[in-house]
Amino acid sequence: MRREHPREGDERLSVTRGGKSGGAIKSSGKTPSHSKKRQRSADLGRALRSVYDDTLRENVPDEFHDLLGKLN
């Protein structure tokens, strides 16, 4: 399901800065240096951790609380 209005911070995983993806990623034909690959990997890791942390902070719906209560 695609969101009509993305949550604040969803631009962290977009292709370009500023959260606006311009479509396909253009390649210059050159391979990134080791330090650029490492930086990209670190950036991706930070973005994924941030999204994961946001997910952990979301409230659990009341229906889930009710279902979990029935398991006891």
CHARMM internal coordinates of N, CA and C (Angstrom, degrees):
IC EDIT
DIST 1 N 1 CA 1.4431
DIST 1 CA 1 C 1.5193
ANGL 1 N 1 CA 1 C 108.52
DIST 1 C 2 N 1.2893
ANGL 1 CA 1 C 2 N 117.41
DIHE 1 N 1 CA 1 C 2 N 130.24
DIST 2 N 2 CA 1.4570
ANGL 1 C 2 N 2 CA 122.32
DIHE 1 CA 1 C 2 N 2 CA -179.18
DIST 2 CA 2 C 1.5223
ANGL 2 N 2 CA 2 C 109.91
DIHE 1 C 2 N 2 CA 2 C -97.44
DIST 2 C 3 N 1.3024
ANGL 2 CA 2 C 3 N 116.23
DIHE 2 N 2 CA 2 C 3 N 134.79
DIST 3 N 3 CA 1.4584
ANGL 2 C 3 N 3 CA 120.78
DIHE 2 CA 2 C 3 N 3 CA -179.98
DIST 3 CA 3 C 1.5135
ANGL 3 N 3 CA 3 C 110.29
DIHE 2 C 3 N 3 CA 3 C -78.88
DIST 3 C 4 N 1.3358
ANGL 3 CA 3 C 4 N 115.54
DIHE 3 N 3 CA 3 C 4 N 138.67
DIST 4 N 4 CA 1.4565
ANGL 3 C 4 N 4 CA 119.47
DIHE 3 CA 3 C 4 N 4 CA 174.91
DIST 4 CA 4 C 1.5109
ANGL 4 N 4 CA 4 C 110.18
DIHE 3 C 4 N 4 CA 4 C -69.29
DIST 4 C 5 N 1.3308
ANGL 4 CA 4 C 5 N 116.40
DIHE 4 N 4 CA 4 C 5 N -45.90
DIST 5 N 5 CA 1.4552
ANGL 4 C 5 N 5 CA 122.34
DIHE 4 CA 4 C 5 N 5 CA -178.98
DIST 5 CA 5 C 1.5159
ANGL 5 N 5 CA 5 C 107.36
DIHE 4 C 5 N 5 CA 5 C -119.32
DIST 5 C 6 N 1.3319
ANGL 5 CA 5 C 6 N 117.61
DIHE 5 N 5 CA 5 C 6 N 105.12
DIST 6 N 6 CA 1.4592
ANGL 5 C 6 N 6 CA 119.23
DIHE 5 CA 5 C 6 N 6 CA -179.06
DIST 6 CA 6 C 1.5193
ANGL 6 N 6 CA 6 C 111.25
DIHE 5 C 6 N 6 CA 6 C -62.29
DIST 6 C 7 N 1.3358
ANGL 6 CA 6 C 7 N 114.55
DIHE 6 N 6 CA 6 C 7 N 152.51
DIST 7 N 7 CA 1.4552
ANGL 6 C 7 N 7 CA 120.18
DIHE 6 CA 6 C 7 N 7 CA 176.81
DIST 7 CA 7 C 1.5130
ANGL 7 N 7 CA 7 C 109.95
DIHE 6 C 7 N 7 CA 7 C -66.31
DIST 7 C 8 N 1.3104
ANGL 7 CA 7 C 8 N 114.52
DIHE 7 N 7 CA 7 C 8 N 158.15
DIST 8 N 8 CA 1.4529
ANGL 7 C 8 N 8 CA 119.37
DIHE 7 CA 7 C 8 N 8 CA 174.84
DIST 8 CA 8 C 1.5153
ANGL 8 N 8 CA 8 C 108.14
DIHE 7 C 8 N 8 CA 8 C -61.80
DIST 8 C 9 N 1.3092
ANGL 8 CA 8 C 9 N 117.40
DIHE 8 N 8 CA 8 C 9 N 132.53
DIST 9 N 9 CA 1.4532
ANGL 8 C 9 N 9 CA 121.35
DIHE 8 CA 8 C 9 N 9 CA 178.47
DIST 9 CA 9 C 1.5139
ANGL 9 N 9 CA 9 C 114.16
DIHE 8 C 9 N 9 CA 9 C 98.81
DIST 9 C 10 N 1.3482
ANGL 9 CA 9 C 10 N 118.51
DIHE 9 N 9 CA 9 C 10 N -8.81
DIST 10 N 10 CA 1.4585
ANGL 9 C 10 N 10 CA 120.04
DIHE 9 CA 9 C 10 N 10 CA -179.40
DIST 10 CA 10 C 1.5206
ANGL 10 N 10 CA 10 C 112.01
DIHE 9 C 10 N 10 CA 10 C -65.13
DIST 10 C 11 N 1.3376
ANGL 10 CA 10 C 11 N 117.70
DIHE 10 N 10 CA 10 C 11 N -19.65
DIST 11 N 11 CA 1.4553
ANGL 10 C 11 N 11 CA 120.63
DIHE 10 CA 10 C 11 N 11 CA 179.75
DIST 11 CA 11 C 1.5160
ANGL 11 N 11 CA 11 C 111.63
DIHE 10 C 11 N 11 CA 11 C -67.00
DIST 11 C 12 N 1.3402
ANGL 11 CA 11 C 12 N 117.80
DIHE 11 N 11 CA 11 C 12 N -12.20
DIST 12 N 12 CA 1.4642
ANGL 11 C 12 N 12 CA 120.39
DIHE 11 CA 11 C 12 N 12 CA -178.62
DIST 12 CA 12 C 1.5221
ANGL 12 N 12 CA 12 C 111.51
DIHE 11 C 12 N 12 CA 12 C -60.11
DIST 12 C 13 N 1.3165
ANGL 12 CA 12 C 13 N 117.54
DIHE 12 N 12 CA 12 C 13 N -29.89
DIST 13 N 13 CA 1.4554
ANGL 12 C 13 N 13 CA 120.37
DIHE 12 CA 12 C 13 N 13 CA -176.37
DIST 13 CA 13 C 1.5216
ANGL 13 N 13 CA 13 C 112.63
DIHE 12 C 13 N 13 CA 13 C -100.21
DIST 13 C 14 N 1.3066
ANGL 13 CA 13 C 14 N 117.85
DIHE 13 N 13 CA 13 C 14 N 6.70
DIST 14 N 14 CA 1.4591
ANGL 13 C 14 N 14 CA 120.17
DIHE 13 CA 13 C 14 N 14 CA -179.42
DIST 14 CA 14 C 1.5230
ANGL 14 N 14 CA 14 C 110.52
DIHE 13 C 14 N 14 CA 14 C -76.82
DIST 14 C 15 N 1.3100
ANGL 14 CA 14 C 15 N 115.02
DIHE 14 N 14 CA 14 C 15 N 166.60
DIST 15 N 15 CA 1.4580
ANGL 14 C 15 N 15 CA 121.54
DIHE 14 CA 14 C 15 N 15 CA -175.17
DIST 15 CA 15 C 1.5161
ANGL 15 N 15 CA 15 C 112.48
DIHE 14 C 15 N 15 CA 15 C -71.24
DIST 15 C 16 N 1.3117
ANGL 15 CA 15 C 16 N 117.03
DIHE 15 N 15 CA 15 C 16 N -41.59
DIST 16 N 16 CA 1.4605
ANGL 15 C 16 N 16 CA 119.98
DIHE 15 CA 15 C 16 N 16 CA -175.36
DIST 16 CA 16 C 1.5126
ANGL 16 N 16 CA 16 C 110.59
DIHE 15 C 16 N 16 CA 16 C -111.19
DIST 16 C 17 N 1.3128
ANGL 16 CA 16 C 17 N 116.47
DIHE 16 N 16 CA 16 C 17 N 163.63
DIST 17 N 17 CA 1.4625
ANGL 16 C 17 N 17 CA 120.17
DIHE 16 CA 16 C 17 N 17 CA 176.93
DIST 17 CA 17 C 1.5157
ANGL 17 N 17 CA 17 C 109.06
DIHE 16 C 17 N 17 CA 17 C -68.06
DIST 17 C 18 N 1.3095
ANGL 17 CA 17 C 18 N 115.96
DIHE 17 N 17 CA 17 C 18 N 150.92
DIST 18 N 18 CA 1.4598
ANGL 17 C 18 N 18 CA 120.68
DIHE 17 CA 17 C 18 N 18 CA 179.17
DIST 18 CA 18 C 1.5077
ANGL 18 N 18 CA 18 C 112.83
DIHE 17 C 18 N 18 CA 18 C 88.50
DIST 18 C 19 N 1.3430
ANGL 18 CA 18 C 19 N 117.82
DIHE 18 N 18 CA 18 C 19 N -2.40
DIST 19 N 19 CA 1.4482
ANGL 18 C 19 N 19 CA 120.79
DIHE 18 CA 18 C 19 N 19 CA 173.55
DIST 19 CA 19 C 1.5066
ANGL 19 N 19 CA 19 C 115.62
DIHE 18 C 19 N 19 CA 19 C 83.43
DIST 19 C 20 N 1.3224
ANGL 19 CA 19 C 20 N 118.90
DIHE 19 N 19 CA 19 C 20 N 5.40
DIST 20 N 20 CA 1.4599
ANGL 19 C 20 N 20 CA 119.80
DIHE 19 CA 19 C 20 N 20 CA -179.01
DIST 20 CA 20 C 1.5192
ANGL 20 N 20 CA 20 C 109.09
DIHE 19 C 20 N 20 CA 20 C -110.27
DIST 20 C 21 N 1.3079
ANGL 20 CA 20 C 21 N 115.01
DIHE 20 N 20 CA 20 C 21 N 116.83
DIST 21 N 21 CA 1.4515
ANGL 20 C 21 N 21 CA 121.13
DIHE 20 CA 20 C 21 N 21 CA -179.19
DIST 21 CA 21 C 1.5125
ANGL 21 N 21 CA 21 C 108.98
DIHE 20 C 21 N 21 CA 21 C -85.90
DIST 21 C 22 N 1.2987
ANGL 21 CA 21 C 22 N 116.10
DIHE 21 N 21 CA 21 C 22 N 132.59
DIST 22 N 22 CA 1.4511
ANGL 21 C 22 N 22 CA 119.81
DIHE 21 CA 21 C 22 N 22 CA -179.37
DIST 22 CA 22 C 1.5115
ANGL 22 N 22 CA 22 C 113.01
DIHE 21 C 22 N 22 CA 22 C -96.47
DIST 22 C 23 N 1.3209
ANGL 22 CA 22 C 23 N 118.00
DIHE 22 N 22 CA 22 C 23 N 15.99
DIST 23 N 23 CA 1.4513
ANGL 22 C 23 N 23 CA 120.72
DIHE 22 CA 22 C 23 N 23 CA -179.63
DIST 23 CA 23 C 1.5026
ANGL 23 N 23 CA 23 C 110.13
DIHE 22 C 23 N 23 CA 23 C 103.79
DIST 23 C 24 N 1.3377
ANGL 23 CA 23 C 24 N 115.93
DIHE 23 N 23 CA 23 C 24 N -135.21
DIST 24 N 24 CA 1.4599
ANGL 23 C 24 N 24 CA 120.78
DIHE 23 CA 23 C 24 N 24 CA -176.89
DIST 24 CA 24 C 1.5217
ANGL 24 N 24 CA 24 C 110.94
DIHE 23 C 24 N 24 CA 24 C -69.43
DIST 24 C 25 N 1.3097
ANGL 24 CA 24 C 25 N 114.67
DIHE 24 N 24 CA 24 C 25 N 149.07
DIST 25 N 25 CA 1.4580
ANGL 24 C 25 N 25 CA 120.49
DIHE 24 CA 24 C 25 N 25 CA 177.01
DIST 25 CA 25 C 1.5212
ANGL 25 N 25 CA 25 C 107.71
DIHE 24 C 25 N 25 CA 25 C -79.99
DIST 25 C 26 N 1.3113
ANGL 25 CA 25 C 26 N 116.59
DIHE 25 N 25 CA 25 C 26 N 128.20
DIST 26 N 26 CA 1.4550
ANGL 25 C 26 N 26 CA 120.72
DIHE 25 CA 25 C 26 N 26 CA 179.98
DIST 26 CA 26 C 1.5101
ANGL 26 N 26 CA 26 C 109.21
DIHE 25 C 26 N 26 CA 26 C -89.05
DIST 26 C 27 N 1.2996
ANGL 26 CA 26 C 27 N 115.80
DIHE 26 N 26 CA 26 C 27 N 138.70
DIST 27 N 27 CA 1.4553
ANGL 26 C 27 N 27 CA 120.67
DIHE 26 CA 26 C 27 N 27 CA -178.82
DIST 27 CA 27 C 1.5170
ANGL 27 N 27 CA 27 C 109.53
DIHE 26 C 27 N 27 CA 27 C -112.72
DIST 27 C 28 N 1.3121
ANGL 27 CA 27 C 28 N 116.06
DIHE 27 N 27 CA 27 C 28 N 140.66
DIST 28 N 28 CA 1.4538
ANGL 27 C 28 N 28 CA 120.27
DIHE 27 CA 27 C 28 N 28 CA 179.02
DIST 28 CA 28 C 1.5209
ANGL 28 N 28 CA 28 C 111.19
DIHE 27 C 28 N 28 CA 28 C -85.48
DIST 28 C 29 N 1.3357
ANGL 28 CA 28 C 29 N 116.37
DIHE 28 N 28 CA 28 C 29 N -4.95
DIST 29 N 29 CA 1.4557
ANGL 28 C 29 N 29 CA 120.01
DIHE 28 CA 28 C 29 N 29 CA -178.48
DIST 29 CA 29 C 1.5176
ANGL 29 N 29 CA 29 C 112.33
DIHE 28 C 29 N 29 CA 29 C 90.77
DIST 29 C 30 N 1.3107
ANGL 29 CA 29 C 30 N 117.66
DIHE 29 N 29 CA 29 C 30 N -13.96
DIST 30 N 30 CA 1.4524
ANGL 29 C 30 N 30 CA 121.81
DIHE 29 CA 29 C 30 N 30 CA 178.53
DIST 30 CA 30 C 1.5223
ANGL 30 N 30 CA 30 C 109.24
DIHE 29 C 30 N 30 CA 30 C -92.39
DIST 30 C 31 N 1.3153
ANGL 30 CA 30 C 31 N 116.13
DIHE 30 N 30 CA 30 C 31 N 146.57
DIST 31 N 31 CA 1.4523
ANGL 30 C 31 N 31 CA 118.65
DIHE 30 CA 30 C 31 N 31 CA 176.28
DIST 31 CA 31 C 1.5208
ANGL 31 N 31 CA 31 C 108.76
DIHE 30 C 31 N 31 CA 31 C -86.70
DIST 31 C 32 N 1.3417
ANGL 31 CA 31 C 32 N 116.95
DIHE 31 N 31 CA 31 C 32 N 140.23
DIST 32 N 32 CA 1.4560
ANGL 31 C 32 N 32 CA 119.50
DIHE 31 CA 31 C 32 N 32 CA -179.90
DIST 32 CA 32 C 1.5248
ANGL 32 N 32 CA 32 C 110.85
DIHE 31 C 32 N 32 CA 32 C -65.20
DIST 32 C 33 N 1.3129
ANGL 32 CA 32 C 33 N 116.05
DIHE 32 N 32 CA 32 C 33 N 147.48
DIST 33 N 33 CA 1.4529
ANGL 32 C 33 N 33 CA 119.87
DIHE 32 CA 32 C 33 N 33 CA 178.09
DIST 33 CA 33 C 1.5205
ANGL 33 N 33 CA 33 C 109.37
DIHE 32 C 33 N 33 CA 33 C -68.16
DIST 33 C 34 N 1.3231
ANGL 33 CA 33 C 34 N 115.61
DIHE 33 N 33 CA 33 C 34 N 167.17
DIST 34 N 34 CA 1.4609
ANGL 33 C 34 N 34 CA 121.00
DIHE 33 CA 33 C 34 N 34 CA -178.24
DIST 34 CA 34 C 1.5182
ANGL 34 N 34 CA 34 C 110.92
DIHE 33 C 34 N 34 CA 34 C -59.22
DIST 34 C 35 N 1.3307
ANGL 34 CA 34 C 35 N 117.51
DIHE 34 N 34 CA 34 C 35 N -41.03
DIST 35 N 35 CA 1.4637
ANGL 34 C 35 N 35 CA 120.31
DIHE 34 CA 34 C 35 N 35 CA -179.20
DIST 35 CA 35 C 1.5286
ANGL 35 N 35 CA 35 C 111.34
DIHE 34 C 35 N 35 CA 35 C -67.16
DIST 35 C 36 N 1.3290
ANGL 35 CA 35 C 36 N 117.49
DIHE 35 N 35 CA 35 C 36 N -35.70
DIST 36 N 36 CA 1.4638
ANGL 35 C 36 N 36 CA 120.32
DIHE 35 CA 35 C 36 N 36 CA 177.28
DIST 36 CA 36 C 1.5231
ANGL 36 N 36 CA 36 C 110.80
DIHE 35 C 36 N 36 CA 36 C -67.92
DIST 36 C 37 N 1.3283
ANGL 36 CA 36 C 37 N 116.23
DIHE 36 N 36 CA 36 C 37 N -39.67
DIST 37 N 37 CA 1.4689
ANGL 36 C 37 N 37 CA 119.90
DIHE 36 CA 36 C 37 N 37 CA 177.33
DIST 37 CA 37 C 1.5237
ANGL 37 N 37 CA 37 C 110.03
DIHE 36 C 37 N 37 CA 37 C -63.44
DIST 37 C 38 N 1.3236
ANGL 37 CA 37 C 38 N 115.80
DIHE 37 N 37 CA 37 C 38 N -42.61
DIST 38 N 38 CA 1.4603
ANGL 37 C 38 N 38 CA 120.46
DIHE 37 CA 37 C 38 N 38 CA -179.91
DIST 38 CA 38 C 1.5311
ANGL 38 N 38 CA 38 C 110.01
DIHE 37 C 38 N 38 CA 38 C -63.95
DIST 38 C 39 N 1.3360
ANGL 38 CA 38 C 39 N 117.34
DIHE 38 N 38 CA 38 C 39 N -41.79
DIST 39 N 39 CA 1.4632
ANGL 38 C 39 N 39 CA 121.01
DIHE 38 CA 38 C 39 N 39 CA 179.22
DIST 39 CA 39 C 1.5248
ANGL 39 N 39 CA 39 C 110.50
DIHE 38 C 39 N 39 CA 39 C -64.52
DIST 39 C 40 N 1.3206
ANGL 39 CA 39 C 40 N 116.26
DIHE 39 N 39 CA 39 C 40 N -42.45
DIST 40 N 40 CA 1.4646
ANGL 39 C 40 N 40 CA 120.48
DIHE 39 CA 39 C 40 N 40 CA 178.41
DIST 40 CA 40 C 1.5134
ANGL 40 N 40 CA 40 C 110.89
DIHE 39 C 40 N 40 CA 40 C -61.14
DIST 40 C 41 N 1.3254
ANGL 40 CA 40 C 41 N 115.52
DIHE 40 N 40 CA 40 C 41 N -43.60
DIST 41 N 41 CA 1.4552
ANGL 40 C 41 N 41 CA 120.97
DIHE 40 CA 40 C 41 N 41 CA 179.24
DIST 41 CA 41 C 1.5288
ANGL 41 N 41 CA 41 C 111.00
DIHE 40 C 41 N 41 CA 41 C -62.60
DIST 41 C 42 N 1.3348
ANGL 41 CA 41 C 42 N 116.14
DIHE 41 N 41 CA 41 C 42 N -42.19
DIST 42 N 42 CA 1.4593
ANGL 41 C 42 N 42 CA 120.60
DIHE 41 CA 41 C 42 N 42 CA 178.89
DIST 42 CA 42 C 1.5292
ANGL 42 N 42 CA 42 C 110.27
DIHE 41 C 42 N 42 CA 42 C -65.09
DIST 42 C 43 N 1.3284
ANGL 42 CA 42 C 43 N 117.34
DIHE 42 N 42 CA 42 C 43 N -41.90
DIST 43 N 43 CA 1.4657
ANGL 42 C 43 N 43 CA 121.18
DIHE 42 CA 42 C 43 N 43 CA 178.79
DIST 43 CA 43 C 1.5294
ANGL 43 N 43 CA 43 C 110.60
DIHE 42 C 43 N 43 CA 43 C -62.19
DIST 43 C 44 N 1.3134
ANGL 43 CA 43 C 44 N 116.33
DIHE 43 N 43 CA 43 C 44 N -43.94
DIST 44 N 44 CA 1.4566
ANGL 43 C 44 N 44 CA 120.60
DIHE 43 CA 43 C 44 N 44 CA 179.48
DIST 44 CA 44 C 1.5246
ANGL 44 N 44 CA 44 C 110.23
DIHE 43 C 44 N 44 CA 44 C -64.09
DIST 44 C 45 N 1.3177
ANGL 44 CA 44 C 45 N 116.83
DIHE 44 N 44 CA 44 C 45 N -42.64
DIST 45 N 45 CA 1.4656
ANGL 44 C 45 N 45 CA 120.54
DIHE 44 CA 44 C 45 N 45 CA 178.45
DIST 45 CA 45 C 1.5173
ANGL 45 N 45 CA 45 C 111.94
DIHE 44 C 45 N 45 CA 45 C -60.30
DIST 45 C 46 N 1.3372
ANGL 45 CA 45 C 46 N 116.67
DIHE 45 N 45 CA 45 C 46 N -43.16
DIST 46 N 46 CA 1.4717
ANGL 45 C 46 N 46 CA 120.32
DIHE 45 CA 45 C 46 N 46 CA 178.38
DIST 46 CA 46 C 1.5291
ANGL 46 N 46 CA 46 C 110.63
DIHE 45 C 46 N 46 CA 46 C -64.09
DIST 46 C 47 N 1.3261
ANGL 46 CA 46 C 47 N 117.05
DIHE 46 N 46 CA 46 C 47 N -42.09
DIST 47 N 47 CA 1.4681
ANGL 46 C 47 N 47 CA 120.36
DIHE 46 CA 46 C 47 N 47 CA -179.61
DIST 47 CA 47 C 1.5268
ANGL 47 N 47 CA 47 C 110.59
DIHE 46 C 47 N 47 CA 47 C -63.86
DIST 47 C 48 N 1.3274
ANGL 47 CA 47 C 48 N 117.16
DIHE 47 N 47 CA 47 C 48 N -43.56
DIST 48 N 48 CA 1.4612
ANGL 47 C 48 N 48 CA 120.39
DIHE 47 CA 47 C 48 N 48 CA -179.94
DIST 48 CA 48 C 1.5234
ANGL 48 N 48 CA 48 C 111.49
DIHE 47 C 48 N 48 CA 48 C -65.61
DIST 48 C 49 N 1.3428
ANGL 48 CA 48 C 49 N 116.75
DIHE 48 N 48 CA 48 C 49 N -41.30
DIST 49 N 49 CA 1.4694
ANGL 48 C 49 N 49 CA 119.39
DIHE 48 CA 48 C 49 N 49 CA 177.60
DIST 49 CA 49 C 1.5222
ANGL 49 N 49 CA 49 C 111.07
DIHE 48 C 49 N 49 CA 49 C -62.95
DIST 49 C 50 N 1.3178
ANGL 49 CA 49 C 50 N 116.60
DIHE 49 N 49 CA 49 C 50 N -38.74
DIST 50 N 50 CA 1.4562
ANGL 49 C 50 N 50 CA 120.73
DIHE 49 CA 49 C 50 N 50 CA 179.91
DIST 50 CA 50 C 1.5320
ANGL 50 N 50 CA 50 C 111.19
DIHE 49 C 50 N 50 CA 50 C -64.90
DIST 50 C 51 N 1.3280
ANGL 50 CA 50 C 51 N 116.87
DIHE 50 N 50 CA 50 C 51 N -44.09
DIST 51 N 51 CA 1.4657
ANGL 50 C 51 N 51 CA 120.73
DIHE 50 CA 50 C 51 N 51 CA 178.42
DIST 51 CA 51 C 1.5214
ANGL 51 N 51 CA 51 C 109.85
DIHE 50 C 51 N 51 CA 51 C -64.46
DIST 51 C 52 N 1.3312
ANGL 51 CA 51 C 52 N 117.11
DIHE 51 N 51 CA 51 C 52 N -41.46
DIST 52 N 52 CA 1.4603
ANGL 51 C 52 N 52 CA 121.54
DIHE 51 CA 51 C 52 N 52 CA 178.87
DIST 52 CA 52 C 1.5304
ANGL 52 N 52 CA 52 C 110.22
DIHE 51 C 52 N 52 CA 52 C -62.43
DIST 52 C 53 N 1.3334
ANGL 52 CA 52 C 53 N 117.15
DIHE 52 N 52 CA 52 C 53 N -44.94
DIST 53 N 53 CA 1.4646
ANGL 52 C 53 N 53 CA 121.07
DIHE 52 CA 52 C 53 N 53 CA 178.78
DIST 53 CA 53 C 1.5269
ANGL 53 N 53 CA 53 C 111.24
DIHE 52 C 53 N 53 CA 53 C -61.90
DIST 53 C 54 N 1.3327
ANGL 53 CA 53 C 54 N 116.72
DIHE 53 N 53 CA 53 C 54 N -41.02
DIST 54 N 54 CA 1.4688
ANGL 53 C 54 N 54 CA 119.95
DIHE 53 CA 53 C 54 N 54 CA 177.25
DIST 54 CA 54 C 1.5217
ANGL 54 N 54 CA 54 C 110.64
DIHE 53 C 54 N 54 CA 54 C -60.94
DIST 54 C 55 N 1.3265
ANGL 54 CA 54 C 55 N 116.92
DIHE 54 N 54 CA 54 C 55 N -40.32
DIST 55 N 55 CA 1.4571
ANGL 54 C 55 N 55 CA 121.62
DIHE 54 CA 54 C 55 N 55 CA 179.95
DIST 55 CA 55 C 1.5247
ANGL 55 N 55 CA 55 C 110.45
DIHE 54 C 55 N 55 CA 55 C -64.37
DIST 55 C 56 N 1.3248
ANGL 55 CA 55 C 56 N 116.75
DIHE 55 N 55 CA 55 C 56 N -41.05
DIST 56 N 56 CA 1.4646
ANGL 55 C 56 N 56 CA 120.00
DIHE 55 CA 55 C 56 N 56 CA 178.92
DIST 56 CA 56 C 1.5238
ANGL 56 N 56 CA 56 C 112.11
DIHE 55 C 56 N 56 CA 56 C -64.31
DIST 56 C 57 N 1.3145
ANGL 56 CA 56 C 57 N 117.65
DIHE 56 N 56 CA 56 C 57 N -29.32
DIST 57 N 57 CA 1.4691
ANGL 56 C 57 N 57 CA 121.52
DIHE 56 CA 56 C 57 N 57 CA -178.59
DIST 57 CA 57 C 1.5262
ANGL 57 N 57 CA 57 C 113.17
DIHE 56 C 57 N 57 CA 57 C -81.62
DIST 57 C 58 N 1.3305
ANGL 57 CA 57 C 58 N 117.88
DIHE 57 N 57 CA 57 C 58 N -11.37
DIST 58 N 58 CA 1.4634
ANGL 57 C 58 N 58 CA 119.72
DIHE 57 CA 57 C 58 N 58 CA -179.12
DIST 58 CA 58 C 1.5235
ANGL 58 N 58 CA 58 C 109.96
DIHE 57 C 58 N 58 CA 58 C -66.90
DIST 58 C 59 N 1.3157
ANGL 58 CA 58 C 59 N 115.83
DIHE 58 N 58 CA 58 C 59 N 146.98
DIST 59 N 59 CA 1.4577
ANGL 58 C 59 N 59 CA 120.99
DIHE 58 CA 58 C 59 N 59 CA 177.79
DIST 59 CA 59 C 1.5127
ANGL 59 N 59 CA 59 C 110.53
DIHE 58 C 59 N 59 CA 59 C -71.21
DIST 59 C 60 N 1.3308
ANGL 59 CA 59 C 60 N 115.04
DIHE 59 N 59 CA 59 C 60 N 146.97
DIST 60 N 60 CA 1.4632
ANGL 59 C 60 N 60 CA 120.82
DIHE 59 CA 59 C 60 N 60 CA 175.81
DIST 60 CA 60 C 1.5243
ANGL 60 N 60 CA 60 C 107.03
DIHE 59 C 60 N 60 CA 60 C -84.63
DIST 60 C 61 N 1.3357
ANGL 60 CA 60 C 61 N 117.48
DIHE 60 N 60 CA 60 C 61 N 128.98
DIST 61 N 61 CA 1.4712
ANGL 60 C 61 N 61 CA 119.76
DIHE 60 CA 60 C 61 N 61 CA -179.71
DIST 61 CA 61 C 1.5283
ANGL 61 N 61 CA 61 C 111.40
DIHE 60 C 61 N 61 CA 61 C -59.61
DIST 61 C 62 N 1.3348
ANGL 61 CA 61 C 62 N 115.45
DIHE 61 N 61 CA 61 C 62 N 148.37
DIST 62 N 62 CA 1.4671
ANGL 61 C 62 N 62 CA 121.17
DIHE 61 CA 61 C 62 N 62 CA -179.78
DIST 62 CA 62 C 1.5245
ANGL 62 N 62 CA 62 C 112.17
DIHE 61 C 62 N 62 CA 62 C -57.18
DIST 62 C 63 N 1.3200
ANGL 62 CA 62 C 63 N 117.11
DIHE 62 N 62 CA 62 C 63 N -34.84
DIST 63 N 63 CA 1.4675
ANGL 62 C 63 N 63 CA 120.15
DIHE 62 CA 62 C 63 N 63 CA 179.70
DIST 63 CA 63 C 1.5330
ANGL 63 N 63 CA 63 C 111.05
DIHE 62 C 63 N 63 CA 63 C -61.24
DIST 63 C 64 N 1.3297
ANGL 63 CA 63 C 64 N 116.73
DIHE 63 N 63 CA 63 C 64 N -37.62
DIST 64 N 64 CA 1.4624
ANGL 63 C 64 N 64 CA 120.33
DIHE 63 CA 63 C 64 N 64 CA 178.33
DIST 64 CA 64 C 1.5159
ANGL 64 N 64 CA 64 C 110.78
DIHE 63 C 64 N 64 CA 64 C -68.02
DIST 64 C 65 N 1.3364
ANGL 64 CA 64 C 65 N 116.58
DIHE 64 N 64 CA 64 C 65 N -40.62
DIST 65 N 65 CA 1.4664
ANGL 64 C 65 N 65 CA 120.23
DIHE 64 CA 64 C 65 N 65 CA 176.92
DIST 65 CA 65 C 1.5248
ANGL 65 N 65 CA 65 C 109.84
DIHE 64 C 65 N 65 CA 65 C -59.69
DIST 65 C 66 N 1.3367
ANGL 65 CA 65 C 66 N 116.64
DIHE 65 N 65 CA 65 C 66 N -43.09
DIST 66 N 66 CA 1.4623
ANGL 65 C 66 N 66 CA 120.89
DIHE 65 CA 65 C 66 N 66 CA 179.34
DIST 66 CA 66 C 1.5239
ANGL 66 N 66 CA 66 C 111.11
DIHE 65 C 66 N 66 CA 66 C -62.01
DIST 66 C 67 N 1.3283
ANGL 66 CA 66 C 67 N 116.31
DIHE 66 N 66 CA 66 C 67 N -45.00
DIST 67 N 67 CA 1.4654
ANGL 66 C 67 N 67 CA 120.10
DIHE 66 CA 66 C 67 N 67 CA 179.46
DIST 67 CA 67 C 1.5219
ANGL 67 N 67 CA 67 C 111.78
DIHE 66 C 67 N 67 CA 67 C -63.89
DIST 67 C 68 N 1.3309
ANGL 67 CA 67 C 68 N 116.54
DIHE 67 N 67 CA 67 C 68 N -42.67
DIST 68 N 68 CA 1.4705
ANGL 67 C 68 N 68 CA 119.74
DIHE 67 CA 67 C 68 N 68 CA 178.32
DIST 68 CA 68 C 1.5176
ANGL 68 N 68 CA 68 C 111.23
DIHE 67 C 68 N 68 CA 68 C -64.48
DIST 68 C 69 N 1.3225
ANGL 68 CA 68 C 69 N 117.36
DIHE 68 N 68 CA 68 C 69 N -35.98
DIST 69 N 69 CA 1.4563
ANGL 68 C 69 N 69 CA 121.44
DIHE 68 CA 68 C 69 N 69 CA 176.91
DIST 69 CA 69 C 1.5087
ANGL 69 N 69 CA 69 C 112.69
DIHE 68 C 69 N 69 CA 69 C -63.99
DIST 69 C 70 N 1.3280
ANGL 69 CA 69 C 70 N 116.94
DIHE 69 N 69 CA 69 C 70 N -32.04
DIST 70 N 70 CA 1.4713
ANGL 69 C 70 N 70 CA 121.12
DIHE 69 CA 69 C 70 N 70 CA 178.58
DIST 70 CA 70 C 1.5214
ANGL 70 N 70 CA 70 C 112.15
DIHE 69 C 70 N 70 CA 70 C -73.15
DIST 70 C 71 N 1.3195
ANGL 70 CA 70 C 71 N 117.45
DIHE 70 N 70 CA 70 C 71 N -18.50
DIST 71 N 71 CA 1.4662
ANGL 70 C 71 N 71 CA 120.07
DIHE 70 CA 70 C 71 N 71 CA -179.62
DIST 71 CA 71 C 1.5305
ANGL 71 N 71 CA 71 C 112.56
DIHE 70 C 71 N 71 CA 71 C -77.62
DIST 71 C 72 N 1.3303
ANGL 71 CA 71 C 72 N 117.13
DIHE 71 N 71 CA 71 C 72 N -20.52
DIST 72 N 72 CA 1.4681
ANGL 71 C 72 N 72 CA 120.24
DIHE 71 CA 71 C 72 N 72 CA -177.97
DIST 72 CA 72 C 1.4858
ANGL 72 N 72 CA 72 C 113.24
DIHE 71 C 72 N 72 CA 72 C -72.88
END
COOR INIT
IC SEED 1 N 1 CA 1 C
IC BUILD
